Amino acid sequence: MRYIIIGAGAVGGAVGGRLAEAGHEVVLVARGAHLTALRADGLRLVTPEGPRVHRLPAVAGPAELGELRPDDVLVLTVKTQDGEAALGDWGAAPVAGGGSAAERLPVVCAQNGVESGRLALRRFRRVYGVCVWLPATFVEPGTVAAAGTPLTGILHLGRYPDGTDDTLRRIAADLETAHFEAPVVPDVARWQYAKLLGNLANAIEAVSGVLTSEAGRELFTRVRAEGTAVLDAAGIAYAGEEEQAAARGDKITFKPFDGSPRRGGSSWQSLDRGTGTIEADYLNGEIALLGRLHGVPTPLNDLLQRLANTFARERRPAGSMPVTELVRRADEAVASVTEGGAPRPR
């Protein structure tokens, strides 16, 4: 199978680079300065074993590839806010022998949040979800760093909305030749919702920096508890912390390359690169949506969604709000809901 990585940033670059190292055929899809660098100098993938350069085909879209192959696998790794456009472009691409990608090819959604599978299923007949545990950073155009060791990442795979099949098992087998563990599970959404709870910290990192302070960690505990209350009220199943810890074990340890402090996660990186967009609508915003549907107040996630979007829109520096100020605003948000009463489901 040929893997077309739609969004060769942190996750996409790490997955694509590792697959290429293992001998699998890979095409990278990127845009702007990153695409220019990939075409000129190749993908520089930095891991604990050292940097390597992979000279892989790099394209801006499906038109550059002509007809797609019947054995192509589309791996969607753009941020969820960019997923709708990418799915539209690639879904319409023709496949050799007739039909379109949406009709004939599998699309593997390897993104944070839980919305991308639903977006894909509007167009594609064969949709697969991934719960992504992969510490990676899109450092600069042409360079991606993946700091996990001994495994680069753990990728739980399943059909969307549920189930498994032989295609999925073939994809998992390829990933497991490439420094990944890839468990095939019939309930991938349960793992994705568990990851969603952890990703509620992304906006805190983006606004106030990496969670190294006690105040920041305590705020995340409150934000996560709000998310857990919403999922419980909605009757949504999610893997528990002990189950997640058992699945990860010591298989992935973060190993900094040069002794520098850890950079932030995916939302922090979006602000750091000044992209103008951020994934908060599909992380904290998912909790806010479910809270409104099920009558559970979500003042903390509402606040973080709003602040993260403001920081992205105004291109404010990542981590530039002192955590004390963020906590103060969080306390005010909670107090205002307590005084005004809980929202009603509509």
N, C-alpha and C positions, 0 to 999 in steps of 0.2 A: 504494500500500500504506500501511496505517496501522501505525505502530510502537508497540508497547506495551512500555515500558521497565520491566521488573520488577526494581526496585531502583535508585531514582534518586539514588544516592550519587555518589561521585567519577566512576567510569567511566560509569555510567548517566546521570548528570546531564549530563556533557560530551557524550556521544553524543546524548542526547535533545535537549539545547539546540541543538547544532550542526545536527542534522537539522531542527529547527523553524525555525532561521534560514534554512535553504535552502528552506523552503516545504513541507516534508513534514509530514504529520499525525502527531502524537505524543501519546501518553498516558503520564503518569508514574505509577508505582506506588511508594508509600512508606508509612511508618508513623510513629507517634508525633509528636514535635515537628516533625520534618521535613515530614511530611504536612500538619500544621496550617499551617506557614509557606508551603508551596507553594500551598495553597488560598487563604490570606489575601493573600499578596503576590506570588505567582508564583516562578518559578525565577530566581534571580540568578546568571548565568553570567559569571564574570570570566575574560577571556583577555588576551593581550598587546595586543589592540585596544581594551581597556577593558571595563567592565561593561555588561551588558544584562539586562533583565528579560523573561522569557518567561512569559506567562500561559497555561498549558496545563492541560488536564484532569488532575486528580490524584485517584487512587483508592487505597483500601486493599486492594482485591481484585477478583476478576472479577464478583462479584455486583452491583457498582455500575454495570457496563457493560451488564448484560443479555446478550443473545445477542451473541457475537463475530461479526465479519465474516469471510467466506471469504477476504478478501485481507489479514487481519491478520497481522503478523509479531510473534511474542513474542521479546523480547530479554532474556535472563536475565543480569542483572548483579549479583545479590546475591552475597555471599561463598559459597563452596562449602558451608560448613557449614550455610547456610540454604537451600541449593538443593533438598533433598529435600522440604521442606514447600511451597516455592513451586511446584515441579513438580506436586505432588499437587493443590494448589488450582487451578492454571491448567489442568492437563491435563483435569480434569473439566468445565471450563466449556463450555456448549453453544455451538454455532456455527449461525448462520442457515442454514436449508436442511437441518439434521439433522447428527447426529454431534457429537463432542466436539473440543476443541482438540487433544487428544493424537492423535486419529484424522486430523484434517484440516489443522491449521496447522503451519507451520514454527516451531521453537524454535531460537534462535541463542544459544549458550552463550558469553558473553564474560566469562570469569573466569580467574583465575590457576589454575595446576595443570592436571591432566589427567583428573580424575575426573568432572567435571560432564557431559561428553558421554555417558559410560557410565550415569550416573544418569538422564539424560534419555531414553536409548534404552530403558530399562525401560518407559517409558510412551508416549513419542512416536514416531510412525513416521518423522517427518522432522526429523532433528537435524543442526545445523550447529555447527562449532567455530570459535573465533576465537583467534588469538594476539594478545594485546592489548599494544601498545606505546603508552602514553598517559599522560603525566605529568599527574595530576589529583589534587585534594585536595577532600575533603568538609569544608569549612571550619566551617560552623555550619548550623543548620536553615535551609533555604531557599537556601543559597549553596554553589556549587561553583566551584572555580578550576581552569582548564586552562591550564598555562603553556607548552605546546609551540608553537613557531613555526619556520618558516612553516606547517607542518602541525600540526594538533592531535594527530594520532596516526596510526599505521600499524596496520592491522587485517588480518592474513592470514586469509582465510576459506576453509573447505572443508567438505564433507559429513563427518559422523562415521559410520563410522570413516575413510572415505576417499572420494575422488571429488568431482565438481562437478556442477552442473546449472544450468538457466536461472533458477530462483528465486534462486539464489546470485548469479548475475551481475546480476540486477536489484537485489538488495540492495546489492551492491558499487557499482553505478552510482549509487545514491542516496547512499551514503556519500561517494563521490568528489565530489559536489556540495557537501559539507558540511565541507570542510577536513580530510578524511581521505584517505589512500591505502589502497586496499582490494584487494590482490592476491588473486585467486582461485587456489587451489592444490589439487592432488589429494591432497596429503600434509600436511594441516594439523597432524596430531599431531606430525610431525617438528619443526615450528616451536614447538609448545606444549612439547615436552620441552626444547627449547633454552631457552625462556623459564623453564621450571621451574628449570633450573640457576641462572639469574640470581636468581630469586625465593628461593633458599635464603638470600640475605642479609636477607630481610625480618625474620626472627626476630632476627638480630643487631641490626638497627636498632631493633626493638621493645624489646629488652632493654637495649641499651647506647647507643642513639642513632645518628644518621646517620653513615655510614662516612667520617669525615674524618681519622681517625688512621691512622698506619701500622700499628699493632697490629690495628685493626679490619679493615683491608684485607687484612692477611696472614692473619687468621683466616678471612675469607671465601674466600681462595684455597684454604685447606685444606678448607673445607666443600664448596666446589664440586668440588675434586678427588675427594673422597669420593663425591659425586653422580655424577660422570663415570664413576668406576670401577664403580658400581652399574649405570648404564645400559649400559655396555659389557658387563658380565657378563650382563645380561639380554638382550643382543642388540637393544636398542632404538635406533633411528636418531634422530639429532637434528641440526639445522642447526649447523654449526661457527661459531666466532666470526667468521672472515673473511667467511663468507656472510651472517651477520647484519649485520655492519658495512657490507657492500656494499649490503644491502637498505635500511638506514637512511640511510647517507651523512650528509649534513648537513641532512636533511629535517626533523628535529625537534631544535631547540635549546631548552634550558630557559631561560626568561627570567623571573626573579623580578619581581614587580610593584612591590614597595616597598623593595627593597634588603635585605629581611630574609633570614636564612639559610633554606635549603631545609628544609621539613618532611619528616618521614619518609614512607615508602611506605604501602601499604594496611594492613599489620599494625600499624605504628606508629600509624596513624590510629585503628584499632580500640581500642587501649589508650588513646589520647588522649581518645577519646569515652567511655571506660568502658563499652563494650558488654557486657563479660563473656564474650565469645567471641573467637576468633582463628582464622586459617586455617592455622595451622602443621601440623595433622594432614594437610592435603592438599598441603603443600609439603615441609618437612623430613620429615614423616610418610610421604610417598610414597616418598622415598629409603629410609627405615627399613624400610618394607614390602617394597620390592624387594630390599633387602639381606638381609632374613630369608629371602625366597623363594629367593635365589640364593647364599646362603652368603658374603656380603660384609659385614664389620663396618662399622657406621655410627655410631661413638660420638659424633661431633660433631653429626650431625643428630639423633640420639636426644636428646642434651643440649638442643639448641636447641628441639626440639619440646616437651620437658618444661618447660623454663623459660618459653617463650612461653605455654603453657597455664596455668602457675602464675600468671604475671603477669596474664593475662586474668581468670582465676577470682578472684584476690584483688584485682583492680582496682588493681594497683600502677602508679605513674606510668610512662609510656613513657620508655625510655632511662635509667632510674634506677640500673641496675647499672653501675659503672665497667667500662670495657672491660678493664682489667687483671685484674679479678676474673673476668670472663667467660673470658678467655684462660687464667687459672689453672685454672678448672674444666674447660676444654676439654682442657688438657694432662693433667689427672688422668683424664678420661674415656678418652682415648687410651691412657694408660698402663695403665689397668685392663683394657682389652680385650687389649692386647699381652701382659699377664701371664696373662690367663685363656684366651686362644685365641679364634679366630674362631667365630661362630655357625654351626651346621649347618643347611642347608636342610631343610624338613620336607615 
